[in-house]
């Protein structure tokens, strides 16, 4: 069922219909751009003026429609209100005003630019790959990680009304719009030296091409809902094995899957600790090109341990 919102302020009327997120976007545009111009026009109409009718008609501001406003939306970036003419910008020029961007911020701003300039109703991972090419920016090995993090923050959400299911479509949420409007560009000299607790193993892992959208995660309990590291690690290995994305794992592979695919903290000691304590859960073989490293595959006891959480999650849903 679609929602409807109707506002009336003196002679000014506003009406929006659709999903809650669509209505929120329309309302923000109305309050930030349309309403101030309309109020200004009404004040001028009721204020006595000694100018002639020709001058009054010339000076009076034209009130833009909401559909026109969305195409050339006046947005607040940091503390500066500026009219952005997207027809005169390409993605490279647009992003220059945003300063240094993380991969997640780049994805969000590029999708927003595509929406404003080209009227795109949704975007997919394939669009994000195109954004990197258009921006002449080095493409990361796992784009799905940025999409997953943005979804976790609530900045993007599934485009449920889009018939297309693959590649998965997304839209920018009202929280994402708020983030964009309040974003303050960072100077090149403002670099963060805070060390991340999450280990990145992109170069060494065979799982760099895993796409989290293809793992059917709705069938499994959320990794973040599991209480301890062992449970999270075993569920991740179970998902990868069950969805036939792989079956043999080195310590580096496990660390990469946990940190770069599922967004969980992991250290080498934690992973090897599970391997060492739960020897009956894994089949072990040496890696040919590196005899000091080993690969492990889930055995029945390890699978049964992971499935105990799966059964519990299903029972909870019922």
Residue pairs with C-beta under 8 A, 6 or more apart in sequence:
2 17
2 18
2 19
3 17
3 18
3 19
3 20
3 23
4 15
4 16
4 17
4 23
5 14
5 15
5 16
5 17
5 23
5 26
5 27
6 13
6 14
6 15
7 13
7 14
7 15
7 27
7 30
8 14
9 35
9 39
10 42
11 42
12 35
12 38
12 39
12 42
14 27
14 30
14 34
14 35
16 22
16 23
16 26
16 27
16 30
17 23
18 26
19 161
21 157
21 171
21 173
21 174
24 174
25 174
25 177
26 66
28 174
28 177
29 66
29 69
29 70
29 73
30 66
32 74
32 75
32 76
33 64
33 69
33 73
33 74
34 63
34 64
34 66
34 69
37 61
37 63
37 64
38 63
40 61
41 60
41 61
41 63
44 56
44 60
49 56
51 59
70 116
71 86
71 116
71 119
72 83
72 84
72 85
72 86
72 87
73 84
73 116
74 81
74 82
74 83
74 84
75 82
75 84
75 180
75 181
76 181
76 182
77 97
77 180
77 181
77 183
77 185
78 182
78 183
78 184
78 185
79 184
84 116
86 94
86 113
86 116
86 117
87 117
89 113
89 117
90 134
91 110
91 113
91 114
91 131
91 134
91 135
92 134
92 135
92 136
94 109
94 113
95 101
95 106
95 109
95 110
95 113
95 135
97 185
98 105
98 109
98 183
98 185
99 185
99 186
99 187
99 188
100 185
100 186
100 187
100 188
100 190
100 191
101 109
103 140
103 145
103 146
104 146
104 149
104 150
104 153
104 155
105 183
106 131
106 135
106 137
106 146
107 128
107 131
107 143
107 146
107 147
107 150
108 150
108 155
108 156
108 172
108 176
108 179
108 180
109 180
109 183
110 128
110 131
110 134
110 135
111 120
111 123
111 127
111 128
111 131
111 156
111 170
111 172
112 172
112 176
112 177
112 180
114 120
114 123
114 127
114 131
115 121
115 123
115 172
120 127
121 159
121 162
121 171
122 159
122 162
122 169
122 170
122 171
123 169
123 170
123 171
124 164
124 167
124 168
124 169
124 170
125 143
125 144
125 147
125 167
125 168
125 211
125 213
126 167
128 143
128 146
128 147
129 139
129 143
132 138
132 139
132 143
133 139
140 146
141 202
141 208
141 209
142 202
142 208
142 209
142 210
142 260
142 261
144 210
144 211
144 212
144 213
144 261
145 212
145 260
145 261
145 263
147 156
147 170
147 212
147 213
148 212
148 261
148 262
148 263
149 263
150 156
150 176
151 157
151 158
151 170
152 263
153 175
154 173
154 175
154 176
155 172
155 173
155 175
155 176
155 179
156 170
156 171
156 172
156 173
156 176
157 170
157 171
157 173
158 168
158 169
158 170
158 171
159 169
159 170
159 171
162 169
167 213
168 213
172 180
197 265
198 259
198 260
198 263
198 264
198 265
198 266
199 255
199 259
199 266
199 267
199 268
200 256
200 259
200 260
201 252
201 253
201 255
201 256
201 259
201 260
202 208
202 256
202 260
204 252
204 256
205 250
205 252
205 253
205 255
205 256
205 257
206 246
206 253
207 240
207 245
207 246
207 253
207 256
207 257
207 261
208 256
210 240
210 245
210 246
210 257
210 261
212 261
212 262
214 243
214 245
215 239
215 240
215 243
215 245
216 243
217 239
220 235
220 238
220 239
220 310
220 313
221 235
221 309
221 310
221 312
221 313
223 232
223 235
223 236
223 262
223 264
224 264
225 313
226 232
226 235
226 309
229 266
229 270
229 274
230 274
230 278
231 309
232 258
232 262
232 264
233 254
233 258
233 266
233 270
233 271
233 274
234 274
234 281
234 302
234 305
234 306
235 306
235 309
235 310
236 254
236 257
236 258
236 261
236 262
236 264
237 249
237 254
237 257
237 298
237 302
237 306
238 298
238 302
238 303
238 306
238 307
238 310
240 246
240 247
240 249
240 257
241 247
241 297
241 298
241 303
246 253
247 297
247 298
248 285
248 295
248 296
248 297
249 257
249 295
249 296
249 297
250 287
250 293
250 294
250 295
250 296
251 268
251 271
251 272
251 275
251 293
252 293
254 266
254 271
255 266
255 267
255 268
255 271
258 264
258 265
258 266
258 271
259 265
259 266
275 282
275 296
278 301
278 302
280 299
280 301
281 298
281 299
281 301
281 302
281 305
282 296
282 297
282 298
282 299
282 302
283 296
283 297
283 298
283 299
284 294
284 295
284 296
285 294
285 295
285 297
286 293
286 294
286 295
287 293
287 294
287 295
298 306
